[in-house]
Amino acid sequence: MSSTASFTTWQIPKTVLSNNIHWPLQKIPGHKPGTWSGKDDQLWRCRKTKKFEASLLSSLPLNSTFVDAGAHYGDTVVTMALYARDTLKREDLRFMAFEPNGRKVEFIEGCVRENGLEGMVKVVQCVLGDKTVIGGARVRRERAEKFCEFDGRTSYELVNKGSCCADVGRESETSMQQKPETVDKSMKNHCEPSKSNEIDDGNSCNSNSSSTYNIRRLDDFYHEIHPLGFLHLDVEGWEARVLVGASSLLSGSRLDLLERESENNNMPNKIDVSSENNTAAAEPPGTCYVIAETFSAKEARRRGPGFSLTHDEDIMAVLAKHPDFVRGKDVVDGERNLFFARNRTSGE
């Protein structure tokens, strides 16, 4: 990965949660130049949402994971990790950030290093979805023409389908019943070349819509994430797909995951479902929160072809398969977010 992002000059402003943070003095790659104010538009964006999420961190189960899906420049995951470490003294919590764009991944990794969070935060470069497919996604053509690739409104589509989210609610009905794609052992925690070698690490401002990205399910990272404590979703229309791909994590049980792994002889680190070591799979799941960006049918039409007109319903249809999650009050902070909670102490 290229090292074009500069971390030579750092400022120490405050996060929205009043923690000191090392944040680059120069504007984030891809954004218009401006005068540093100490409250960068990325670091301080979505303040209400960040404060709401922070208020829940203390209730997360011991050694649980906060997942930031669609991490953008890492402002959410780094802000939350610093709050957990410096304010809550919860260094047991783990944080995982998922972001397809290579330059953004590099930027987040730099922030993690500069803030001494290497032991708490892991960054993974890929597109998240409901299946594992090498080279399965690309930047949506019409969005690539309209926005710079560093823009948070950049979205993705399936390579073999003209729509990334159309009818996702109905598709999610069957996706969880399908046998997962084989995960190649060579597939590492970053974007790798597809068979056509058309891979884009996001280093250019003008997206190449023919470049492809690997799609991963969150369940592919089950053993790194479990127990899931918080899932923050901002993936530009792919929220329902990501939830389908996290069914085992959301259920809090490894049983269905182990059964699927045992059916696939090519899966790495195959696990014996009958093993005595898996008795913990039946333990009741602990507290978990899901916050997912959504938009109205009007907004979907404005965004263009491929965006589901029933985005709310798509998300709720997937979580309806996990009835222990209860919908709470929407979090409106410039954008609207659906909020779901499973308030339970592990072991009850």
C-alpha positions in Angstrom: 0.0 0.0 0.0 1.4 3.4 -0.9 2.4 5.8 1.9 1.1 9.0 0.4 -0.8 10.2 3.5 1.4 12.5 5.5 1.6 12.1 9.3 4.6 14.4 9.8 2.6 17.2 11.4 0.1 16.5 14.1 -2.2 18.6 16.2 -3.6 17.6 19.5 -7.2 18.8 19.6 -10.0 17.4 21.6 -12.5 14.8 20.4 -16.2 15.5 20.8 -15.9 13.5 24.0 -13.1 15.8 25.3 -10.3 13.4 25.0 -6.9 14.5 23.6 -6.3 13.1 20.2 -3.4 13.2 17.7 -5.1 14.3 14.5 -3.3 15.5 11.3 -2.8 19.2 11.0 -3.1 19.0 7.2 -6.4 18.4 5.7 -7.4 14.8 5.2 -6.5 13.4 1.7 -9.1 14.1 -0.9 -10.7 17.1 0.9 -10.6 20.7 -0.2 -7.8 22.7 1.5 -8.8 24.8 4.4 -7.6 26.5 7.5 -7.2 24.2 10.5 -9.6 25.2 13.3 -8.8 22.6 15.9 -12.2 21.1 15.2 -11.8 19.4 11.8 -15.0 18.6 9.9 -14.2 14.9 10.0 -13.1 14.6 13.6 -16.1 16.6 14.8 -18.8 15.3 12.4 -21.9 13.5 13.8 -21.3 14.8 17.3 -24.7 13.7 18.7 -24.2 10.2 17.4 -20.7 9.9 18.9 -21.9 11.1 22.3 -24.9 8.7 22.2 -22.7 5.7 21.3 -20.1 6.7 24.0 -22.9 6.7 26.6 -23.4 3.0 25.9 -19.8 1.8 26.0 -19.6 1.3 29.7 -22.4 -1.3 29.5 -20.7 -3.5 26.9 -19.7 -7.0 28.0 -16.1 -7.7 29.1 -13.7 -8.2 26.2 -16.5 -7.4 23.6 -15.9 -5.7 20.3 -17.0 -2.4 18.8 -17.3 -2.7 15.0 -17.2 0.4 12.8 -18.5 -0.7 9.4 -17.8 2.0 6.8 -15.1 3.6 9.0 -14.5 6.5 6.5 -11.5 8.4 8.1 -11.7 6.6 11.4 -13.1 9.5 13.4 -15.7 7.3 15.1 -13.6 4.3 15.9 -10.6 6.3 17.1 -12.8 8.6 19.1 -14.6 5.7 20.8 -11.3 3.8 21.5 -9.8 6.8 23.2 -12.9 7.4 25.3 -12.9 3.7 26.3 -9.2 3.8 27.2 -8.7 7.2 28.7 -12.1 8.0 30.3 -13.8 4.6 31.0 -10.5 2.8 31.6 -12.0 -0.1 29.6 -8.9 -1.4 27.8 -10.6 -4.8 27.6 -12.7 -3.5 24.8 -11.6 -4.2 21.2 -12.4 -2.1 18.2 -12.4 -3.1 14.5 -12.7 -0.7 11.6 -13.7 -1.8 8.1 -13.1 0.5 5.2 -12.6 -0.3 1.4 -10.6 2.8 0.4 -6.9 2.2 0.6 -5.9 5.8 1.5 -8.5 6.0 4.2 -7.2 2.7 5.7 -3.7 4.1 5.7 -5.0 7.3 7.4 -6.8 5.3 10.1 -3.7 3.1 10.7 -1.6 6.3 11.1 -4.1 7.6 13.7 -4.1 4.4 15.6 -0.3 4.4 15.8 0.0 8.0 16.8 -2.5 7.6 19.6 -1.0 4.4 20.9 -4.1 2.3 20.1 -2.4 -0.6 18.4 -3.4 -3.0 21.1 -7.1 -2.0 20.9 -7.9 -1.1 17.3 -7.6 -3.3 14.2 -8.2 -1.9 10.6 -9.5 -4.2 7.8 -9.7 -3.1 4.2 -12.6 -4.7 2.4 -16.2 -4.2 1.4 -18.6 -5.8 3.9 -21.7 -7.7 2.6 -23.7 -10.8 2.9 -21.3 -13.1 1.1 -17.6 -13.6 0.8 -16.6 -12.9 -2.9 -13.1 -12.2 -4.1 -13.3 -9.1 -6.4 -17.1 -9.0 -5.9 -17.7 -5.3 -5.7 -16.8 -2.0 -7.4 -17.5 1.6 -6.9 -20.9 2.5 -8.3 -20.5 4.1 -11.7 -22.9 7.0 -11.3 -21.5 7.8 -7.8 -17.9 7.6 -9.1 -18.8 10.2 -11.7 -20.4 12.5 -9.2 -18.2 12.2 -6.2 -14.5 12.1 -5.4 -13.6 8.6 -4.1 -12.7 10.1 -0.7 -16.2 11.4 -0.3 -18.2 9.6 2.3 -21.1 9.3 -0.2 -19.1 6.9 -2.4 -21.0 3.6 -2.6 -20.4 0.2 -4.1 -22.3 -2.3 -6.3 -22.0 -6.0 -7.0 -19.8 -6.7 -10.0 -22.3 -9.3 -11.4 -25.4 -7.4 -10.7 -26.7 -4.0 -11.8 -28.0 -3.2 -8.3 -26.3 -3.5 -5.0 -29.4 -3.2 -2.8 -32.5 -3.7 -4.8 -34.9 -6.2 -3.1 -32.3 -6.8 -0.4 -35.0 -7.6 2.1 -36.2 -10.5 0.0 -32.7 -11.6 -0.9 -31.7 -11.6 2.8 -34.5 -14.1 3.4 -32.5 -16.7 1.5 -29.0 -15.5 1.9 -28.6 -16.9 5.4 -29.7 -20.3 4.1 -27.0 -20.4 1.4 -23.7 -22.1 1.9 -21.0 -19.4 2.4 -18.4 -18.9 -0.3 -15.0 -20.5 0.4 -12.6 -18.1 2.1 -9.2 -18.5 0.5 -6.3 -18.8 3.0 -4.5 -16.2 1.0 -7.2 -13.6 1.6 -5.6 -11.3 4.1 -7.0 -8.4 6.1 -6.8 -6.0 3.2 -8.0 -5.7 -0.3 -6.3 -8.2 -2.6 -6.2 -8.5 -6.4 -9.2 -10.2 -8.1 -8.6 -12.7 -10.8 -8.6 -9.8 -13.3 -6.1 -7.9 -11.2 -8.3 -4.9 -11.4 -7.9 -3.7 -7.9 -8.2 -0.2 -6.7 -6.7 0.9 -3.3 -8.4 4.2 -3.5 -5.3 6.2 -4.1 -6.7 8.3 -6.8 -9.4 10.9 -6.4 -11.1 9.9 -9.6 -12.5 6.4 -9.0 -12.0 3.7 -11.5 -15.4 2.0 -11.6 -13.9 -1.1 -13.3 -11.6 -1.8 -10.3 -12.9 -4.5 -7.9 -12.8 -5.0 -4.2 -13.1 -8.1 -2.1 -16.4 -8.6 -0.2 -16.3 -10.2 3.3 -18.9 -11.1 5.8 -18.5 -9.9 9.4 -19.1 -13.6 10.3 -15.8 -14.3 8.5 -14.2 -12.5 11.5 -16.3 -14.2 14.1 -13.4 -15.4 16.2 -11.8 -12.0 16.3 -15.0 -10.1 17.0 -17.1 -12.3 19.4 -18.6 -11.2 21.6 -20.0 -8.4 19.5 -20.8 -5.4 21.7 -21.6 -2.6 19.3 -22.1 -2.6 15.5 -21.9 0.9 13.9 -23.2 0.8 10.3 -22.7 3.5 7.7 -22.1 1.7 4.4 -24.2 3.8 2.0 -27.1 1.4 1.4 -25.4 -1.9 2.2 -26.6 -1.9 5.8 -29.1 -4.8 5.4 -26.5 -6.9 3.5 -23.9 -6.4 6.2 -26.4 -7.5 8.9 -27.2 -10.6 6.9 -23.5 -11.4 6.9 -23.3 -10.9 10.6 -26.1 -13.3 11.6 -23.9 -15.5 13.8 -22.4 -12.5 15.6 -25.8 -11.0 16.1 -27.2 -14.3 17.5 -24.3 -14.4 19.9 -24.0 -18.2 19.3 -21.3 -20.1 17.3 -23.5 -23.1 16.7 -24.8 -22.0 13.2 -21.4 -20.8 12.2 -19.7 -24.0 13.3 -22.2 -26.1 11.4 -21.7 -24.1 8.2 -17.9 -24.3 8.6 -18.1 -28.1 9.1 -20.0 -28.4 5.9 -17.2 -26.7 3.9 -14.1 -28.9 3.9 -12.1 -26.0 2.3 -12.7 -23.6 5.1 -9.5 -22.8 6.9 -9.3 -23.6 10.6 -12.2 -26.0 10.4 -13.7 -26.6 13.8 -15.3 -29.8 15.1 -18.8 -29.0 16.1 -18.9 -31.9 18.5 -15.8 -30.7 20.4 -16.1 -30.2 24.1 -14.4 -26.8 23.6 -17.6 -25.6 21.9 -19.9 -26.0 24.9 -19.8 -22.2 25.4 -21.7 -21.8 22.1 -24.9 -22.3 24.0 -24.3 -19.4 26.4 -26.9 -16.6 26.3 -25.6 -13.6 24.3 -24.8 -10.4 26.2 -25.6 -6.8 25.7 -25.3 -5.6 22.1 -26.2 -2.5 20.2 -26.7 -1.8 16.5 -26.9 1.6 15.0 -27.5 1.7 11.2 -27.7 4.7 8.9 -30.9 4.8 6.9 -32.7 7.0 4.4 -36.2 7.5 3.1 -37.6 6.5 -0.3 -37.3 10.1 -1.4 -33.6 10.1 -0.5 -33.1 6.8 -2.2 -34.5 8.2 -5.4 -32.3 11.2 -5.1 -29.2 9.0 -4.7 -30.0 7.2 -7.9 -30.5 3.7 -9.3 -29.7 0.7 -7.1 -30.6 2.3 -3.7 -33.5 0.4 -2.0 -36.7 2.4 -1.7 -37.5 0.3 1.4 -34.2 0.8 3.3 -35.8 1.0 6.7 -37.8 -2.1 6.1 -34.8 -4.0 4.7 -32.8 -3.4 7.9 -35.7 -4.2 10.2 -36.5 -7.4 8.2 -33.0 -8.7 8.9 -33.1 -7.8 12.6 -36.5 -9.4 12.9 -34.7 -12.7 12.7 -33.0 -11.7 16.0 -36.1 -11.0 18.1 -34.1 -10.3 21.2 -33.1 -7.0 19.6 -35.5 -4.2 20.4 -35.8 -1.1 18.3 -35.2 2.1 20.2 -35.6 5.8 19.3 -33.9 6.9 16.0 -30.8 8.9 16.4 -31.0 11.9 14.1 -27.8 13.8 13.6 -27.7 15.3 10.1 -28.5 11.8 9.0 -31.1 9.4 10.5 -29.9 6.2 12.2 -32.0 3.2 13.3 -31.1 2.0 16.8 -31.5 -1.5 18.2 -30.5 -2.9 21.6 -30.2 -6.3 23.3 -29.9 -5.4 26.9 -28.8 -8.5 28.7 -26.0 -9.6 31.0 -24.1 -12.5 29.5 -24.8 -15.7 31.4 -28.3 -14.8 32.5 
